[in-house]
Amino acid sequence: MEPFVIITGASSGLGKELAIQLAAKQHNIILVARNEKSLLEVKMLIEEQYKVNVIVLPIDLSIAENALKLYDQVISLNVAISSLINNAGVGLYGEFKETSLEEELKMIELNISSLVALTKVFIQYFLKNGGGKIMNIASLLSFLPFPYFSVYSATKSFVLSFTETVAAELEGTNVAVLALCPGTIDTPFHSDKMWNTNAYQTNKPMPVEKVAIAGVKLLEKGKGKTIVGFNNWFISNLPRLTPDFIMIKIKKYLASQKK
């Protein structure tokens, strides 16, 4: 049997679209997310259209210990794994003094702890089994942390930093660790308040298909990071060119609600 690509957060949005585009290139897929019903719908769609093998593993990765349970489940399948895409993640918008601590701690578990655990165990797996690729989904906010997205921005800054340092450690091996850095994507990920920020109005959300195309290309390339879209690349470089006191005002304006 041909190897499988694991995609977390695969029941909707970018994860679902990555699964579809990889299946179109005849990759077998392991779909991971909490919602089993949605995963089964994606599985049916892919299998009918592309005639590849799709396995569904429903699990809640906002509980970090479940990352290791997921790994055990994958190993018990007795199939080869070629790549892991750590796409699962959540966001939260609002003033930090008022946002839900419970939601933020779950966000850290999902966006950071589970990602770190899965990256570690699959690096070890790939080193023992002929190599592989891990693609972590970072963000434009990895470069440009926004007010009102305080914990989310911090998790995505972590993801990029972690990915780049681990990739450097693995240079010269048969394991690649990559970072995809999209800006806003037109998916159900966003709340109404997020949609109403100046940032979303001035830098229009990108179609999920376009972001997934960039992700597939990065996975095939197997090296480095990709900032999706010229506008996002330009914005990501603003902090290098702009004094901090001006940059803070720009970020606060972009993250604020449109009047």
N, C-alpha and C positions, 0 to 999 in steps of 0.2 A: 504493500500500500504506500502511496505517495505521502510525504510528511504533511503535517497540519500547521496552520498558523493560528495561534491563540489570540483572541481579541476580547479584552474586558470592556465593559460598558457597551455591549454590542446590540442591545435591544432597540436602540433608536439613535438618531443623530449621526455624528461622525463615525462612531463605532459600527453602526449598521451599514453606512455607506462604504466604509473601508472593507467590510466583509463582502459586500456586493461586488466591488471593483476587483478585489483579490480573487473572488470566485470566478469572475469573468476571465481571469488569467489562469484559470484551472488550478487554483490552490484549494486544498481542503481546509475547512475552517472549524475551529472550536469556539463557539459563542458563549460568552460569560456575562451574566448580569443577574440582578435580583429577580426580575419579572419573567418567570418561566413561560407564561402565555405569550408574551411579546417575543421572546427568544424562539419559540416554536413557530411563530408566524414568519420570522426572518428565515429560519431554517427551511420552511416550506417554499418560500419565495426563491431562495437560492437554489435549492435542489431541483426544483421544477425548471428553472431557467438555465442553469449552468451544468447540471449533471455532475456535481462534485459531492464529496462526502461532507456532511455537516453534523457536528456533535454539539449538543446543548448541555451546559453545566450551570444551572441556576445556583447562585451563592451571593451573599451580602458581604462585599469587601469593605464596607464601612466598619466592620469588625475585623481588626487587623489579623487576628489569629486565623481567620478564615482563608487568608492568603496561603498559608501552609497547608490547610485542608484542601484548597483548590489544587495545589501542586500534587498532593498525594492522589487526588482523583484523576488528574492527568496521567500520572505515572501508571495508575491501575488500568488505564485504557490500553496500555501496551501498544501505543502507536508512536511514530517518530514525530518530533516537533522541530520545525525549521525556524520559527520566529514567534516572538511574543510582542504584542502591542498593548502597552499599558495605557489604555484610553479612559478607563472609568474615572470619573471625577464629578464633583459638584461645586457650585458657587453659591455665594450669599452676598446680597447687597444691603447696605445700611450703615448707620453710624455704629462704630464698634461698642460704644457705651450702651447701646440699646439692643444689639443683635443677640440672638440666642447662643449662649455658651454651649449648650448641648449640641446644636447643629454644627457649631464651629469645631468642636472636638471630634465629631464624626467626620467632618470634612478633612481634618488632619489625618485621621485614621485612613480614610479612603485615598486622598490625594497624595499622601506621603508614606504612611507606614506600610500599607499594603503594597504600594508600588516598590518600595525598597525591598520588602520581603520577597516579592515575586522576581525582582531583578536579581537578587542574590542567588536564589535557588536555581533560577534558570541559567544564570551564568555558569554555575557549577555543573548543571546538566549539559550545557552546550560544550563546555571544555572537555567533558568526558565522552561526548557523543559526536564528535566530528565538526562542531562549530554551529553557529546560529546567529540570529540578530534579535535585538531588543529595541523597540522604538517606544520612547516615552513621550506622551503628549504634554508639552509645556504650553506656553502662551506668549502673546505679545506683552502681557503684564509681567512676564519673567524679567523683562528689560525695563518696564515702565510701571512700577507698582502704583495702583490708583487708590486714593482715599475712597472710603465707603465699600471697597473690596479688600479690606485690610488683610484678613486671614487668607482669603483666596489668592490674592497677589503674592503673599508670603509663601504659600504652598507651591505656586508655580515658579517662583524664584528658586526655591529649593530644588524642584524637579530639574530645571535647567542646569544649575550648578552641580548637582549630584550626577546627572547624566554626563556632563562634559568631563568631570574628574574621573569617573569610572571608565569612560571611554579611553582616556589617556593611560590609565593603568593597564588596559587590555590591548594597547597597541602592540602589534607583532603576534597577536594570537589569532585564532579563527573565530573570535566572538566580537561582534560590533554592537555598540550601544549608541543609539541615535536619538535626536530630539526634534520633534516637529513643533513649530511655534506658530500657530494660527492667531489671527486676531478674532474679532467677533464673527461667529458663524451663524447662518440663518437656520437655527434648530430650536426645538422646544426647551433647550437648556436654560433659556433666559426668562427672567420674571418680567412683569409689566414695568416695574421700576427700572430695571436694567435697560429695557427698550426705550425708555423715556429720557435717558441721559444724553447730554450733549455729544458724548463720544459716539454713541450708536447713531445719532442723527447726522454727524459730520463725516464719519468714516463708516459707510454703509456695510452691514453684515455681508459676508461673502457666501455664495452658494456652497452648500455642504459638498456637492459633487466636486467643485474646484479644489477644495481643501483636501479631499480624499485623494484626488489625482496627485497632488503634491506629496501626500503621505506615501502613496504607493511608489512613486518615483524615488523618494528618499530611502524607502525600504529596499528597493532594488539596487540603488547605488551603494548602500551599506556603509556610509561614512558621513560623519559630521551632523550638522543641523540645518534645518530649512525654516526660514521665516516666510510665511505664505503671503505673497502679494507685495508689490512695490511700495504702496502706501504704508503697509505695516513695517516693511524694512526701514523706510525713511523715519517713521515715528519711533522705531526701536533705537535709532541712532541719535535722536534728539538730546538725550541726557549727556552725550559726549560733547555736544556743541553749545549747550545752553547752561548758563549759571544756575546753581541750585535754587536760588530764591525765585527765579523766573519759572523754573521747571515746576516747582511746587504749585505756583498759581495756575500754570497750564493744566497740570494733572487734576487739580481740584475743580477747575472749570469743566474739563471734559467728563469728570466723574459725577458732576452735579446734575440734578434734574433740569430738563429743558423747561424754560418758563413760557 
